[in-house]
Amino acid sequence: MMAVCGILCKYVILIFNILYTVVSLAFLGVGVWLRARYPDASSGSGDYVLIAVGMVMLITAITGDIGGCGNMTSYLATFCVLLVVLMAAQLALYVQREKVDHRLVEFYVFLYAIYITAGDPVVGGTLRVIHYTMDCCGALGVVGVDPISHTCPEPSGFLDRFMSPCPTVLLDVMGKGPPLAMGIFYGNAVLMLLCLLCSLALYKILRMAASPRYTQLTQTVVSISGSHLYPYLYPGDGVVLTSMEPELLAEA
């Protein structure tokens, strides 16, 4: 039963860390790109936040993979600590949601202005992810009228062209955000909690497996033919006799 539990926990940790690795690399890529390409532009510290969050997530994922796949309790313990830190950070985001919402609006305006002036494909991809996640479209909210309408969700009818402007949605995204955005936010919290529980369970299983199960067997030295000393363990101890010559055994 414990072996099955350990395998399931390993799979949960592995899937979690794969997802976190992909997301962290995306955050790092966008953050580094913005900082390197537009060093003089004011992003409201959004690029630094992306880099910092991406680094923490990547370190967490690597630590969890080493601990889970390599059965290393020290890495699993570190992984649990990092998960607790990330969960505390997400809780702090929710508590300070008003400030977070304003920071998100500043960052969006920064991306919007860059894409209009430079047409950066990386920024365009970032805006597309924001538009589809938040179910909004640009600064105007009208598909076909907004200058970056091609990054917005495709309307299925005429009325679907009228969407909410993204700055308006982002101003209350932590309170009354779109279902997809809130699903990602709360789903991430549940996934981190599940991964934390699995990591603690796997840590306990590995610690139990490493603890001594049997007392040290007593070795008895016997003399064979008066000149050779051999370590001898009784067959009842479950240990195979070694270094015994058949002819000497016969003489004994």
JOTA-V354766 format. One record per residue. N is the residue number from 0. RES is the residue in one letter. NEAR is the number of other ideal C-beta (glycine too) atoms within 12 Angstrom. D_CENTER is the distance of its C-alpha to the mean C-alpha in Angstrom with 2 decimals. Layout:
N;RES;NEAR;D_CENTER / N;RES;NEAR;D_CENTER
//
This chain:
0;M;9;26.61 / 1;M;16;24.36 / 2;A;14;23.69 / 3;V;12;22.68 / 4;C;20;20.40 / 5;G;26;18.76 / 6;I;20;18.31 / 7;L;21;16.83 / 8;C;34;14.31 / 9;K;30;13.40 / 10;Y;20;13.02 / 11;V;29;10.78 / 12;I;42;8.41 / 13;L;26;8.93 / 14;I;22;8.54 / 15;F;38;5.26 / 16;N;37;4.08 / 17;I;22;6.77 / 18;L;25;6.07 / 19;Y;36;3.32 / 20;T;24;6.06 / 21;V;18;8.67 / 22;V;27;8.20 / 23;S;30;7.99 / 24;L;23;10.98 / 25;A;24;12.70 / 26;F;30;12.61 / 27;L;30;13.84 / 28;G;24;16.37 / 29;V;37;17.86 / 30;G;31;18.02 / 31;V;22;19.70 / 32;W;27;21.90 / 33;L;35;23.18 / 34;R;24;23.86 / 35;A;17;25.64 / 36;R;20;27.51 / 37;Y;25;28.55 / 38;P;13;28.83 / 39;D;10;31.69 / 40;A;25;30.34 / 41;S;18;29.25 / 42;S;32;25.81 / 43;G;23;25.67 / 44;S;20;23.06 / 45;G;34;20.63 / 46;D;34;20.01 / 47;Y;23;19.36 / 48;V;26;16.89 / 49;L;34;14.93 / 50;I;27;15.13 / 51;A;21;14.21 / 52;V;30;11.15 / 53;G;30;10.06 / 54;M;22;10.94 / 55;V;27;9.21 / 56;M;35;5.71 / 57;L;28;6.98 / 58;I;27;8.59 / 59;T;39;6.00 / 60;A;37;4.51 / 61;I;25;8.31 / 62;T;34;9.45 / 63;G;44;7.91 / 64;D;29;9.39 / 65;I;23;12.54 / 66;G;35;12.98 / 67;G;38;12.54 / 68;C;23;14.42 / 69;G;20;16.80 / 70;N;23;17.63 / 71;M;22;17.49 / 72;T;25;17.74 / 73;S;18;17.53 / 74;Y;29;14.05 / 75;L;38;13.04 / 76;A;24;14.82 / 77;T;23;13.14 / 78;F;39;9.64 / 79;C;32;11.25 / 80;V;24;12.75 / 81;L;32;9.79 / 82;L;38;8.39 / 83;V;22;12.01 / 84;V;22;12.24 / 85;L;34;9.63 / 86;M;25;11.49 / 87;A;18;14.69 / 88;A;24;13.99 / 89;Q;29;13.50 / 90;L;21;16.65 / 91;A;15;18.42 / 92;L;24;17.82 / 93;Y;23;19.49 / 94;V;13;22.26 / 95;Q;16;22.99 / 96;R;24;22.62 / 97;E;18;26.00 / 98;K;17;25.24 / 99;V;29;21.87 / 100;D;28;23.77 / 101;H;21;26.34 / 102;R;26;23.89 / 103;L;37;22.37 / 104;V;30;25.97 / 105;E;25;26.80 / 106;F;35;23.94 / 107;Y;39;24.93 / 108;V;28;28.57 / 109;F;31;27.70 / 110;L;43;26.01 / 111;Y;35;28.88 / 112;A;25;31.54 / 113;I;31;30.11 / 114;Y;33;29.89 / 115;I;22;33.44 / 116;T;15;34.89 / 117;A;18;33.05 / 118;G;17;31.57 / 119;D;26;28.46 / 120;P;17;26.58 / 121;V;27;23.12 / 122;V;34;24.02 / 123;G;27;25.44 / 124;G;22;22.28 / 125;T;33;20.38 / 126;L;39;23.24 / 127;R;26;23.18 / 128;V;26;19.58 / 129;I;39;20.68 / 130;H;38;23.90 / 131;Y;22;22.57 / 132;T;27;19.88 / 133;M;40;22.45 / 134;D;28;25.41 / 135;C;42;27.52 / 136;C;38;29.51 / 137;G;38;30.21 / 138;A;30;32.41 / 139;L;24;35.23 / 140;G;28;33.59 / 141;V;23;36.07 / 142;V;30;35.08 / 143;G;20;37.72 / 144;V;18;38.83 / 145;D;28;35.79 / 146;P;22;35.62 / 147;I;36;32.06 / 148;S;28;32.68 / 149;H;20;31.52 / 150;T;32;27.88 / 151;C;37;28.35 / 152;P;28;28.07 / 153;E;17;31.17 / 154;P;19;33.74 / 155;S;9;35.33 / 156;G;9;38.49 / 157;F;10;40.42 / 158;L;10;39.15 / 159;D;18;35.53 / 160;R;21;36.22 / 161;F;20;36.34 / 162;M;30;32.85 / 163;S;29;31.62 / 164;P;28;31.29 / 165;C;41;27.74 / 166;P;29;28.74 / 167;T;25;30.20 / 168;V;32;27.12 / 169;L;37;24.81 / 170;L;27;27.23 / 171;D;24;26.30 / 172;V;36;22.89 / 173;M;30;21.51 / 174;G;17;24.65 / 175;K;17;25.89 / 176;G;30;23.38 / 177;P;27;23.46 / 178;P;15;22.22 / 179;L;21;19.50 / 180;A;29;18.12 / 181;M;23;18.42 / 182;G;16;16.94 / 183;I;22;13.69 / 184;F;26;13.87 / 185;Y;19;14.81 / 186;G;18;12.79 / 187;N;28;9.51 / 188;A;23;11.29 / 189;V;18;12.43 / 190;L;28;9.27 / 191;M;36;7.92 / 192;L;23;11.51 / 193;L;23;11.79 / 194;C;41;9.02 / 195;L;32;10.81 / 196;L;24;14.07 / 197;C;34;13.35 / 198;S;40;12.36 / 199;L;27;15.59 / 200;A;28;17.56 / 201;L;39;16.69 / 202;Y;32;17.51 / 203;K;22;20.79 / 204;I;27;21.64 / 205;L;28;21.29 / 206;R;19;23.34 / 207;M;17;25.97 / 208;A;16;26.19 / 209;A;14;26.80 / 210;S;11;29.53 / 211;P;9;33.15 / 212;R;9;34.52 / 213;Y;10;38.07 / 214;T;7;40.62 / 215;Q;10;41.82 / 216;L;16;44.56 / 217;T;14;48.00 / 218;Q;16;49.58 / 219;T;14;53.30 / 220;V;12;55.26 / 221;V;19;58.21 / 222;S;14;60.94 / 223;I;22;61.85 / 224;S;15;65.27 / 225;G;10;65.66 / 226;S;9;63.87 / 227;H;19;60.17 / 228;L;16;57.51 / 229;Y;21;54.53 / 230;P;19;51.55 / 231;Y;25;51.94 / 232;L;21;49.60 / 233;Y;15;50.99 / 234;P;11;49.91 / 235;G;8;49.04 / 236;D;17;46.13 / 237;G;11;44.33 / 238;V;16;44.40 / 239;V;11;46.14 / 240;L;22;49.07 / 241;T;11;48.66 / 242;S;15;51.05 / 243;M;21;54.02 / 244;E;15;56.81 / 245;P;11;58.36 / 246;E;11;61.92 / 247;L;20;61.35 / 248;L;16;59.86 / 249;A;10;62.93 / 250;E;14;65.20 / 251;A;17;63.41
//
